Amino acid sequence: MPRSSPLAPLRRIGDDVYLHEPSGPADPSYRGPSLIIMSTWLGGASVKNIGRYVAGHRTLFRDATVLLVTARLSEITVTPFARMHARLQPARDVIVRHVLDGTSASPSILWHIFSNGGLNTAIQLARIAREGLAAATRNGGGDLDAATGGVIMDCCPGDGSLGRTFRAAAYSLPDTWAAQTVGRLLLFPTIAVLLGMQNAAAGLAGRGGSLADLYRGAHDPGVFGRGARRMYLYSVSDRLVPWRFVHRHMTEARDKGFVVDGEAIPGGRHCALLRADADRYWRAVERCWGEVGEGLGDAGVSGSKQEGEGHVDEGMLPVITMLRSRL
């Protein structure tokens, strides 16, 4: 990938799969995740927008490997799982290698999942990673549970209503008069048919399940594990994923025994919470990892400890200033 790309220094290792592995000796004082897995959203997920999150993670977690997988609309509607799994194989191999090469029993993986498109990708990726680990270790793939420390649920999960699904799809259209006018006329009946087919055939023929399947899949301890801490990032201004829906999922997750935290970003649009309040956003991300495991201490991103949700540590100020400059 050219150095001028917003995703640099990530390099392409597969079809819409990118990877950055830090070079040089590891810092023995580093306490952050060693692998960050990002699965992106659908509408508006431009390289420039995704690059802001990549840059933020690389600033906060300087010694982490970053694995990025972008979402596809077809994979949440009609693409057979077998074809999707084949595309995700390079990403699966990175996860399997990371878990097998791990020398510490401490959690080391942080998932950052954006919207329903990213949730669909992440669920399938976690499942095939478990299969790969099971084949490699013959122990059922349980090592992924121990390796996964945190899961960031960014603007997800959502519901499967026709209106919101239509708005989400329209959000993916090019911002031109022709695309918006003609595209919206064609989208509504297309989305209605797709939702009907999807709900009728969910789980059949090995094709993408319904949005309700994603909602339930995020609760499945056989996906991301039960011990991983969850951080839900959301906004009451999000027109595509209602905050009440996120709150309901958070409550259900707590009831099922998951460790749950959440952060509402005032004024944030769907998968654009970073633009509304970058300080609050990255503090929540830092807090998510900083609370992983009693023995991990602080997240190792700035050498400071958490001192309350509304407080900005002095050590974080240079980091936040750098992140602001990228917006």
Summary of the structure (lengths in Angstrom):
residues: 327
radius of gyration: 19.0
end to end distance: 21.5
largest distance: 56.9
contacts: 1094
relative contact order: 0.14
helix: 47%
strand: 14%
